Amino acid sequence: MAIILDGTKLSNKINKKTKNEIESLGISPNLVAVQVGENPESSLYISHKSKKSVEVGIVLSHLKFDEAIDTKTLIKEINKLNKDSSVDGIMIQLPLPNHIDTKLICQSISPQKDVDGFHPLNKGLLDINKADLIPPTAQGVIELLNEYNIPLAGKTVAIIGLGEIAGKPLAKIFVNNDATVLMCNKKTINIFKFTKEADIVVVAVGHKYLLDETQIKKGSIVINIGITKDEEGIHGDVVFESMLKKASYITPIIGGTGPMTVSLLLRNTLICRKLK
Ligand code: GUN
């Protein structure tokens, strides 16, 4: 039976550290979460982050804009936050509506307030292994593996899904840690050829049950990032129960990489405050 990589437990530990540091510095960092439109999932994510912020002593302000806002106007609003010295961190809740240029919006955030690590400067710093602000979901996976003393150097890692939030930054971090990374995208022919070879398999697609135990080698480490919701509930990109028998370690679908993302977002807010 695989060992469960307990993201809830580690995230509580990280939150406690963040809280202690905030208290000992006698500060109260401010994070602004920007939402465009009324996407109910985005609202839910932000309200969850808001609850966790309170627990660690971070003040989260939820700034909502009308769905119809254009890219130029949104950039002007972000510039106001960039200039506001009371704002430590800025998070743009993704996805943005289709008519908005997400890349331009991410470029408009001050790199020192970029809690998601989406600004090109922070992406470049990650390339050279010098980033202070690393995308939380990606960093969360690495810290979870570190917590269970799983070495990365020399390991073959298959990453399915190369999005900006998780897969792509994660590939860079694995490379920085001397792993061999097989980066699979939508056009990759026969992704299972790569997953069957890998010591660590990461799936960040948002495709229900994409991977089961027949597509991994025995003893591999399985990291589920993507989730999908339907009338039956929340489902992983991997079939958790079938993987349990064959993997050596696995993240649960709920309580794995999700809580780690929130903890590292909050820790990044503290880092932003300290970068001032
Ligand atoms: N939407 C889904 N996940 C994330 C995330 O990690 N950061 C942001 N900004 N938006 C998201």
Residues whose N, C-alpha, C, O or C-beta is under 5 A from the ligand:
A	BS01	GUN	I92 Q93 L94 P95 D116 I165
